[in-house]
């Protein structure tokens, strides 16, 4: 839990800046919350400023309150600000202080993108983080300067600049302050994050696309990495398996039966414990959820096995490749089935050939219509447009049939 705020006299508060104040109050799960505050975090790291803002987890309060105007709110004001959990201590200066006239009167507020204070490009900020230099893009920045970022743009990329070594060190230092149980050096931890709960379907073998793969695929992948970490017989006690999801234990019985010693964590309210374990694991396996991405980028030396290795959340931009050294990013071992973004499960060979047929037929139809433009006009004049459109649809459907025939949903 966040530390209890120190009592510092008001006249002494907010004097150890500069500070970057992110005004965003966007509210989602803790992983997505970071995605909406990315620019402010990167800016603070680049100029070595203290970050001020809120990091709240909407999932801790799914119920809605009614405000004085009779409007529904998410009750976000009652949620805990978890910034200190990530090493972003705000004992000396917080958002409440900036709104206090007695404190804010001695502060210099800089509103970037206004009054000749342009937004620095993220690419340039990343270069500053890599070089370790702290170059202020504006003049007259002092220890009582508050640089205000008033944006709520979603950035799924640039995670290596956000969760840079400086940020990760702050997080791990905060873990030690919280006295988090550390992984013994003689143990190897494998953490599996299987998104279910809010995206559950009728079967864990045909999950929503955001799960990335069936539970069977996760079982096979886990077994693969157990064999890699434990090539010698008799050493299995050194490997601990942690399975994170939401639901009743019987839903994941096949996983428990395959790995009887695995610990199932099925209460999403214990997300802090999940983050602490996953960030210390040697191997973490999952899809592309923002929470899984958060844990992946907070680990110090791990292998990240994901069903979506080409997601913006994991790929490094050219400017941040040098920052992508703390984990190895790999794809799931070769699977017989693949999942579309809509969550449908298909045999891979059928799906690929079906898509090829559909694309070829669609392209052929477009070319024929272009070449036979005069004939098309003539047919329209002769009231045969319906037959032409029907023929086009039948050709396109041929490719779709190839996909449907390959549907191997259990």
Residue, then its C-alpha position, 0 to 999 in steps of 0.5 A: x500500500x502507498x506510504x502514509x504521507x509525511x506532515x511537511x509544513x505548507x511553506x516548505x512544500x513543492x520546493x524540490x522540483x522541477x515537477x511535471x504535473x499530469x492533470x489526466x484523471x482518465x480512469x481504467x485498469x491500472x495498466x491502461x491508466x499508464x497508457x493515458x499518462x505516458x507523455x508526462x512520465x517520459x517528460x519527467x524522466x527526460x528532464x529528471x523532474x518529479x512526477x505528480x498525478x494520479x494512478x488509480x485502478x477503476x477495477x477496485x470500484x466497479x460501482x457507480x455513485x451519484x454526484x450532487x447534480x444527479x449525474x453518475x460518476x465512477x466514484x474515482x475520488x474514493x479510489x487510492x492513488x497508487x503512485x507511491x506503489x511505483x516509487x513515485x513518492x508525493x509526500x513533499x508535493x502532491x496534486x492537492x498541494x498544487x490546488x492549495x492557494x497557500x502553497x501554489x502562490x509561490x510556484x511557477x506554472x508552465x503550461x506547455x503548448x501554450x505561451x511559447x512552451x511547445x511540446x517536445x517530441x517523444x523521440x527527442x525525450x527518449x534520446x535524452x533518457x538514453x544519453x542520461x543528459x537532462x536538457x530542459x527544452x525551455x528557459x527559466x525552469x527552477x526548483x519551484x517550476x510546475x510543468x503542466x501536461x494537460x493531455x489524455x492521449x492514448x499511447x500504446x507504444x513507447x513503453x521502453x521510454x516510459x519504463x526505463x531503468x530509472x523508472x524500474x529502479x524506483x519501482x523495485x526500491x518501493x517494493x523493498x520499502x513495502x517489504x515484498x517477498x523476494x524471489x530466492x536466487x535458487x528458485x525459478x518463477x514462471x507466471x502465467x496471465x490468462x485473461x478471463x473474467x470480463x472477457x470470459x466465453x463458454x469455454x477456456x478452449x475457445x476464449x475471447x481474442x484478448x486472451x490470445x490463445x486457449x488454455x491448452x496452448x498456455x499449458x503447452x507453453x508452460x510445459x515448454x519453459x519448465x523443460x527449458x528451466x529444469x532440464x535435469x530430473x529431480x530439480x522441479x522443486x526449484x521451479x514455482x508456477x503462478x497462474x493469474x486469472x479470474x473465475x472459479x478454480x474448476x474452470x482452470x482444472x486442466x491447468x491445475x491437473x497438469x501442474x498440481x504444485x502451481x499456485x492459482x491466483x484468481x482474485x483480481x483485487x489482489x493485483x498488487x501481489x500479482x504485479x509483485x510476483x510477475x515482475x520478479x518472475x524469470x518467465x511470464x506468459x500471457x497475451x496483450x492486456x495492458x496489465x500483462x504489458x505493465x508487468x512485462x516492462x517492470x521486470x529486471x531480467x526475464x523472458x516475456x512469452x506473448x501471443x502478440x509479440x508484434x503488438x505496439x505494447x511490446x515492440x521498441x521504436x527505433x529511438x528506444x531499442x537501447x532501452x529494450x535490454x531488460x527482457x527477452x521478447x518471444x512468441x508462443x511456441x508454434x501452435x496448430x490454431x490461431x485466433x483472429x482479433x474477434x476471438x474466433x479459433x481456426x486451424x492455421x493452414x485453413x485460415x491462411x489459405x482461406x484469406x488468400x482465396x478471399x483476397x485473390x477473388x476480391x482483387x480479381x473482381x475489382x480488376x475485371x470491373x475496372x477493365x470492363x467499365x463500359x460493359x458495366x455501364x451497359x449492363x446497368x442501362x439494361x437493368x442487369x445490375x442486380x445480377x452483376x452485384x450478386x456475382x461479385x458477392x458470390x466470388x468474395x464468399x468463395x474465400x470466406x467459405x475457405x475460412x469457415x471450413x477450417x473452423x475448428x472450434x471445440 
